[in-house]
């Protein structure tokens, strides 16, 4: 067995065996296969795809390239949620305490933001002192104590994925559904979960902008999860405008605080409760997703989710005082309001442009080594469908960089906002539900 043989088989659209895929991934992990051969194989996969068996074999090989965490000593069904990424998507920070308060353990390994989408870890670390780099023993201990732990990927979890992802990024092979699927699922399966809820975004601000692509990715992820013995369901959700009213790390945490105290925006809470409902149902704490949604809502109204969030912050060494008194958080040096130039209806807010604008303000990164300003970001004072009068404030920008504020405001007015005389038709937030029974 040689790398040449495996590359040529995939080039010629032939199926790869479990042994061939394991050989390749072992070579990635021990660095015996050079980058140029791995890059050739990645392009062959990008062009010719993989069948369900190959995707399962690839995920398993990447999963077992490192540590697979065992949480069997923690009672109950462990359930996580994964989002494919969007603008203003701070659902995980609200969802984790809700589901844990409902009695379902949530082991959550999250990522950082890159490009126009934000990352849960960056948002959490805008809370002073909040720690996300725990080893496996500490991760297990925190889950056992609080029912939830939010950490980043360690160097021992799916190390082959790190190498492959870095090469995909520079070889134009990122948007391959088999490679995306294996990358996501190898990390999720390594957490120690028993079940998984997927939030696959579609629309302007999503990685999969086309609905058909989102469906294909969701089905691929479900196939892999079910083949691994993990009950997996997915929702396709709308990312044509940002979720909630804020974009930017501390601004989003502040909005999460409002949500957990019962004052969250309707769109954000609709998506959050639906995903929570599915997790609570998978965790056997509800007899249906609908009942799970009701329980999720009760966790907010009763204050139990807020209490759980405070427990999470304290246990992960964050400032409980700052979370309780968010008005004391230092503000960005400058702010600028973007005002409407005419009367009408706000018919569109382009999520992609908003996400890119937030990066320009300092809230995101274009390269992994870029620094992030936790105070920078955007507040959306109006959302799609709102009645707008001339000079109404549509959004407020925050940054320490006045030049970036001015440049961003011009760009946003030109590219992201549409005001029309006709009221736009409302778009559904939750578009489709998928599970193993409707994959065909």
N, C-alpha and C positions, 0 to 999 in steps of 0.2 A: 504494500500500500504506500503510495507516494502522494504528495500534494499535487503533482502534475496530473495524476490519474483522476483525482477528485475534481480539480478545476475543469478538466476536459469533459468529464461526465456531465457536470452541471452546464457547461457551455453547450453541450449537445442535447440538452433538455432531458437527460436521463435521471432517474430517481437515485438519490443517495441513500445508502444503508445507515442504520444506527452506528455501525462500526466505523464507517468512513467519516461520518460527522464527528464522532467522538475523537477519532484520530486527529482531525483538523483542529478541534477546539483544544485538545491536549497540547498540540503544537503551538497554538496561540498562547496558552498559559505558561508553558515552559520556554517560550520564545525560540523554539527550534524551527518554526516556519517563518521565513522572512516576510517583511511587509509587502514586497512586490507580489508575492504569490497569494497572500491573503487578500490584497486589493483586487487581484484578478478574479478570485473566487467571489468576492463581494459583488463585483460588477456582473458576473454570471448569474448570481442569485437575483440581483436587481432586474436584469433583463428577462430572466426565464422563470422566476418565482420558485415556490416550494409547495408541495402538497401538504395536507394536514399531518401526515406521519413525519415528514421531514421537519416541519416546524416544531412538532413535539420533541423529536430527537435533538434538534438544535437547542431548544429551550432547556431540556434536561441536561445536556452536555455543558451549557453555560452555567446553569444552576449549580451543578456539581463540580465546577471548576474552583469553587471556594466553599465557604462554610454554609451549611443549611441549618438554620436555627430550629431547635426542637422545643416547643412550648407545651408539651403534653402534661407536664406537671402542673400547669395552670388550668384549673377546671373550666369547663364550658367551651363553647365554640368560639374560635378566634376569627374575627371578620375585619377586613380592611376595605378601603375604597381607593381607586386610582382614577385620576383625571388625566386626560391627554393634554391638558394645558389650555389656558385661555386668559383673557385680559380681565382683571378684577376678580379672578376666581380664587376666593379665599375660603371656599366651602370647607376644606379639611379642618381649619382652625375652629369652626363652629360645630362641625359634624362630630369630631372625635370626642369632645366632652358630652355631647348629647347621647351618643351611642353608649359610651362608657357608663353614663349615669343611668341608662336603661338596663344595665347589667350585662352588656356584651363587651368582651375584651377586644381592644383595638390595637394591634401591633402595627405601627405605621412608620415605614421608612420612606422619607420624602426627598425631594430634589430641590435644587436651586434654580433660579430663573436664568434664562439665556435668550437673547433676542427680545422679541416683543412680549413674551409671556413671563409672568412672575413666578417665583418659587416659594413654596411653603416655608422652607428653612430660612430664607432671607427675611420673610415676614415675621416669623417667630423670633429671630435674633434681633429684630428691632426693639423687642422687649429687653431692657437692660438686664444683662446677666444670664439670659435664657441659654441653656446648654443643650446642644444637639449631638455631641460627639461622645457617646457612651459605648463601652465595650459590651459584648454579648451578655456577660453575667449581670452587669448593671441594667441592661435593657430588660432582661427577664425579671429582675427584682422590681423595677419600676412598674412593669405591667402587673405583676402580682400584687403590688401595693395599691395602685391607683386604677387599674383596669385599662390603662392606655400609656403608650410612650411614643413620642414623636422625635425620631432621630434621622440622621443622614446615612447614606450608604457607607459602610466601613470598607477598608481595603481588602477584607477577607470575604466580602459578599460579591459573588459573581465577578471575579477579577477579569475573566475573559471578556465580559461585556465592556469593561472600561477600554480595553485595547481595541476591540472591534469598533466601538462607538467613535473613538478618536480617528480611526481610519475612515469610517463612513463619512465623517464630517469633511474630510479633505479629498474624497474620491467621488463625490456627487452620488452617493448611494444611500443617503439618509432616508429618502422617501420610498423605502421598500417595505411593504406591509409584513412579509415574513421576518425581516430583520428588526423592524420596530416591535413586532409581537414578541419575539424571543427576548429582546432587550428588556421590555417592560415586565414580562412574566417571569423571567429568570430571577429578577430582583424581588418581585412580589412573592414568589413561591419560597424564596430564601428567608422570608420574615418569620415563618412558622404559622401561617394562616391556615384556616380550614375552609374559608369561603371568601369570595371577592365580589365587590360591586364596582362596575366600570362606568365612568362618565366620559363618553367619547364626544368631544365637541365638534360641531360643524358650523361653518359660516366664516365671515371675513376674518375674525380674530383667532380662528382655530388652525391647528396644524393640518387637519383634513378639511379643507374649505368646501369641498363638494360632498353632498349628502351620500352619494354612492360610495365614495371613498370611506366615509365614516362607518357606513354599514359594513363594508368589507373588513375594515380593521376590527370592528366590534365582534364580528363573527369569528375572525381569526383568533382573537384573544379568548373568546369563550371556548372555542375548540381546544385550545392549549390548556386552559384551566380545567376543563372537564376531563381531558385525557390524563391530567395529573391527579385526578381524584378530588378536585376542589370545586364545589358548587359555585358557578360563576354566572352572573347576570350583568346586563349592560343597558344603559340608557344613552340614546343619542340626544344631546341637548344643544340649544341654540347659542351661538357665539357671534351673532351679527352685531350686537352691541355689548359693551362691558357688563359684567354681572355685578349688580349692586351699584353704589354711587361713588366708589373710590377706586383709584388705581395708584399703587405706591405702598411701600411696606408698612410704615407705622399708620398711615391713613387707613389701610385695610385692616390692621389689627384693631384700631379704634372702632371701625365699623363692625368688626366681629364682636367687640365688647357690647356695642349697642344691640346686636342681634341676640346675644346670649342673655341680655336683660329685657328682651321682649320688644325691642324697638327697631328691628331690622327692616330693610326695604323688602317689598313683597316679592320681587323677582328672585332675589338671593335666597329668601327663606323658602320659596316654593321648590327650588332645586334642592336646597339642603334637606328639607323635610322628606322629599321623595327618596333621596339617596339614603338618608337615615332609616326611613321606613323599611327599605329593602334590606339594610344591614341588620336591623332589629329582628326582622322576619327570618333571615338566614341564620341568625344567632339563636333561634328558637325561643325568643322572648315575645313573639307575636304569632298569631295563627295565619296572618296574611300581611301583605305589604301595606294594605290600607289600614289595618290595625296598628302596624308599625309606625305609620305616619301619625296616627293619633297619639301614640305613646311619645313620639318625638316632640310633638307640639306640647304635650303635658310636661316634658322635661324642661322646656323653656318657661311655661306659665307657672310651674311650681318653684322655679329657682334652682332646681337640682343641677341643671346643666351649667349654670353660672358658678355654683359651688364647686362642681367638678373641674371647671376651667381654672379656678383659683388654686385648687389642689394640684393640678398639672403644672401650673406656673411655678408654684412654690417647690414642688418636688424636682423640677428641672432647673432650679436655681435662678429663676427669673424674678424680677421685682414685682411682688404682689402689690406693693404700695403704688407703683406707677400704673398698674392695670386698674386698680381701684380709683385712681385719680388721674385719668388720661389727660385732663386739661393742663396738668403740670409738665407734660412732655415738651421739650424745647421745639419751637417752630422753625421752619426754614427761614432764612434771612429775607427772602423776597417772595411776594405773591403777585399774581396778575390775573385779572378777570377777563374772560373772553365774552363779549357781548354780542347779541344778535344785531344784524344790520338791517333787519326788516321784520314785519309782522308775518305770522303764519303758523304752521305746525312744524315741530321738529320731526322730520320724516326719517332721518337716519343719523346715526353716530357710528362711524366706521371703527370697529374694534381694533383692527390692525394698526391704523394710523394713531389711535389713542395709545396703544401699547408702545409703538415706536417713539411717540412723543414723550412718554414717561421715561424711557431709556435716555433720551436726550436731556431730560431734566436732572438725571442722576439717579433715578429709581431702579434702573436695571443695568445689565451688562451685555456687551456685544462679544467679549472674550472672557474666558473663565477667570482670568487674573484681574479683571476690572473691579474697582471698588464701587460700593453702593452707598448712596446717601439715604438712610432710612426715613428722613423727613421729606424727601422730594416726592412729588406725585401730582395727581389731578383729582379734584372733587367735581363730580358731574352734578351741577345744580338742576339740570333738567334731563329727562330721559325721552326716548323715542315716543312720539305721540302727543307730547306736551304742547299746549297752546303757548305761542311765543309772541311777545310784543317787542318792538324795536327797543334796543338798549337793555333788554333783559339779560342777566348773567346766565350764560349757558354752562360755563365751567370755570373753575378757579385753579390756576397752576401754582405750584410751590417748588422753589429751588433756591439754592445758595448762589446760583449762577444767573445773574441778571441778563447777560447776553443770550444764554440758552432760553430763558423765559420769552424774550422778545422774538427770537427766531422760531421757537416752537409755536407761539401764538399765531403767527402768520401762516405757518404750515397747517395747523389744525383748522383754521378758518377756511383755507382753500381746499383741503382734502377730506376732512372727516365729518363736516357738518352739512346737512342738507335741510333747508327750510322751504316748505312748499305751501301753496294755498289749500291743497287738499289734504285732509287727515289721512295718515297712512293706515292700512289695515294692520291690526295687531298680529304679531307672529307668536306661535306657540313656543314656550320655553322648553318643554319636554316633548320631544318629537316622536320617539319610538322606544319601545321596550323590547329587549331581546334576551332569550335564554337558550338552553340547549334544545328546546322543543321547536324553535323556529329558525333554524340555521339554513334550511334549504331554500 
